[in-house]
Amino acid sequence: MLEYALFCPPSDTSPHVARDFVASVLRALRLDALVDAATLCTSELVTNACVHAKGGGSALWLSADPARVRVTVFDGDENLPVIRELTPDGGELGGRGLHLVDALTDGCWGTAPAAPEGKAVWFYLSAANPGLEA
């Protein structure tokens, strides 16, 4: 399993840089079928970290093998993210980011406390089920 890491400062540019980083790694590993879903999910997690987490930014960790990829975003906020409720008319009371992550990963995402403080939010994508149709 190959592992890569990226520090994401608390900046408006971090989601874009994180997307490019993930896309570059996956293309270099010839996991092109995972690029679209992985970059969209990464963008959502890094954006959430930039918007909601306080402190010195976040860290992205990517691990990959020929069968799947895992992306984890660590930040200093201990509050775990939740999927927002839908309104009766099908709208949402907040952002759609975690709904997208949930749909693209077939529910293969989650959260965990991170040491010494903060949290990790992660997702898996399988090469057999890349999350987006070409």
N, C-alpha and C positions, 0 to 999 in steps of 0.2 A: 504494500500500500504506500503510495506517495503522499506526502503532506506538504502543504504550502501555507504561509501566513502573511497577513497584511494588516498594518495598523491603519485605522480610519480616524482621522482627527474629527472633532465636532465641527464639521464644515458642510456647506451646501454641496460641495463637490464630491464628498465621500461616496454617496451612492453611485455616482457615475464611475468613479475610479474603481470601486469594488466590482461593478458590473464588468468593466474592461479587464480587470485582473482575472476574474472567474472565467470569462470567455477565452482569454489568452491561454490559461492553464488547460482548460478542457480541449481547446483546439490543438494545442501542442501534444496532448495525450490521445488525440484522435477520437475524442468523445463528442464529436460535433452534434450528434442527435440530442445531447443534453444541454447545449448552450442556451437556447432560447428560454427554456423553463428555469434553468439554474440562474441565469442572469436576472430574470424577473423576480424570482424568489429572493435572491441575494439583495437586490435593490430594495425590496420591501423590508427585509430585516435590518439592513443598514440604515434606511430612512427612519424606521422606528427607533433605532438606537440614537440617531442624531436628534430626533424630535423629542423623545421622552426621557432619555437617560441624561443624568447630570454628570458633569465631570469631564474627564480628559479624553473622551472619545471611546472608540470601540476597537475590538480586534476581530479579524475574520480568520478563521482556520478552515482550510479545505483539504479533505483527504479523498483520494480517488484510487480505484482499481478498475480493471476492465469491465466489471459488472455494475458498479455504482459509484456515486459521488455523495459525499456528505459535506455540507457547509454549516459552520457554526459561527454565530456572531456573539461575542462576549461584550457586555457593557457593565457599568458600575451601578445601575439601577436594580434594586432588589425586587421591585414590583414586576411580577410576571405578566406578560401580555395575555389578553383574552380576545377571542373572536367576538366582535360586536353583535348585538342583537339585531334582528331584522324587524322593521316596522310592519304593521298589518298589511300595508300596500306593497311589501317586498323591498322597500328601501332600507337603508341602514342608519343606525343612530351614530355612526362613526365611519372610520375608514374601511376600505375593502381589502386592505393588504393581506391580512391573515386569512381571509376567505380565499384569496388567490393562491396563497401558499398551500392551504389545505387542499384545494382543488387540483393544483398542478402536481402535488406530491402524493396524491391519493391518501391523504391523511398521515403521511409519514413525516411528521414534524413534531417538535415538542420543546419543552423548556426544562431547565434545571438550575438550581442555585449554583453559583460559581464562587470559588474561593479566591481571595479572602472575603470578597463581597461582590454583590452584583448577581448577574444571571447569564446563562447561555441559552440562546434560541437556535435551534438547529433544524435542518431538513435533510432528507435523503431523496435521491432520484436514482432510479434503476435504468441501466442501459436497455433493458427489456421493455420498460415503460417510461419513455423520456418525458412525459408530462404534457407536451404540446405536439399536435400533429404538424407535420411539415407542409 
